[in-house]
Amino acid sequence: MTQKLYTQDYHLWLEETVQLLQNGKLSELDISSLIEEILDMTRRDKDALESNLIILLMHLLKWKYQPEKQSGSWRGSIREHRRRIGKAFRNSPSLKRYFAEVFDESYDEARKQAADETELSLDTFPENCPFEVEQILDPEYLPN
């Protein structure tokens, strides 16, 4: 199989790659594209986890520091992004390490986004995350 197929018809390339793998025809695989695709998959999973964490943290901050604006929409977003993170951890437990690696950077971004969305001063939100990881992931936790 050629790399040309990968760029011309991605779906067909996937189907043929699966067939070759199932039939043990490893020498016919487009190895460089397969490696590229697997690396892209890991990046997508990590990007999705980080994005869900940022949104979750941002809504928790908004909930805590702008209580007069609390809404079902915020609560729903908190629930949904917790669900997505939980699902990612169930499907790929090793993502918990990545979660720890990007936590501080994600909190910094969530803090900035919360300030932008609420139009409150960035200083309103603590420099260090005011929530424990257990609270962040707890389906029932909402900050006071």
N, C-alpha and C positions, 0 to 999 in steps of 0.2 A: 504494500500500500504506500502511496506517495504522500508527501507533505502537501502536494498540490490539492489533493482531495480535501484535506483539512481546511484549506483556505477557500475552496470553491463550494463545498457542500458539507458543512459541519455536522449536520444530523446524520447524513450517510456515512461520514467518517466515523462517528460514534458507533453506529450499527455495525460497520465492518470491523472496527476495533474489538467490539464485544465478541463477534463471531470468531475472529482470529484467536482471541484469548480463550474462548470456550473450546476451540478445536486444538489448542496447544501449538498453534503456528506462530510462535514467538518471533522467529526470524523474519516474518513478513510484517511485523508491526512497525508503525511510524513512531519510533521510540522518542525522538525529540519532541514531537507534538504531544505525545502521551505524557511525557514528563511535564511539559509546559501546562497541559490541562490539569494535571494533578496539583501542581503548584498553585494554579489559579483557584482551584477548589479550596485549598487550605486558606488562601488569602481571602476569598469570599466569606468563608466561615468566620474568620477572625474579624474581618471588617463588619460583618453583621452583628457579631457579639459586641464589638466596641460601640457601634451605632446604637444598639438597644440599651447598652449600659448608660451612654450619654443621655439618651432621651429619658430613661428611668430616673436617673439622678436629677436631671433638670426639673422634671415634674415633682419629685419629692421636695426639691428646694422651693419651687413655686408654692407647693402646698403648705410648707412650713412658714415661709416668709411673706406670703401674700394670702393669708387665710380668708380675707374678705372676698376673694375671687375664686375660692375653691369651687370646683364644678364636677359634675358627673363625667365630663369629658376628660378632665385630669385624672380622676379616679380610674376611668376606663383605660387610659393610656398607661398608667402605672401598672394596672393588672396585666394588660397585654404585653408590655415589655418584660415584666417579671416572667410571664408564661414563656416568652420566646427565649429568654436566658435559661430558664429551667430546662426547656426542651433541648437547647444546645448542649447543656451539661449532661443530660441523659443520653443524647446521641453520641457525644464526644467528650467523655469525662476529662480528657487531657486539656480541653479548653479552659478548665478552671485555672490552670497555670497561667495561661494568656490573660485571663480576667485579672489575676493579681498583678501581672506585668503592666497592664495598661490602666489600672484603676486610678492612679493619681492623675495621669494625663487626661483621662476621661472626666474625672471630677472637675479639673480645671476648665475643660471645654464646656461641661454642663453648667458650671458657675457663670461663665460668660454668656451662654445662651439664655440662662434664666434671667440675667440682668437685662439682656436685650429684649426678651419677651415681656418682662414685667415693667420695664422702664424704671426699675429701681437701680440705685447705685451698686456697682460691683462690690463695694465694701459692705453692702447689706448681707452678702453671703460669705460665710467664713472661708478663709484660705484653705483650711483642712476640712475634709468631709465630716459633717456633724453626725453622720449615721454610721452604725456598725454594719459590716457586710451582712450579718445575720438579719438585721432589720431591713436592709435594702432588698434582700431576697425573700423576706417573709411575706406570704400572700395577704396577710391580715394587717400588716403594719402600715399605718399612716402617721406621720409626725404631727405632734401637737403644735 
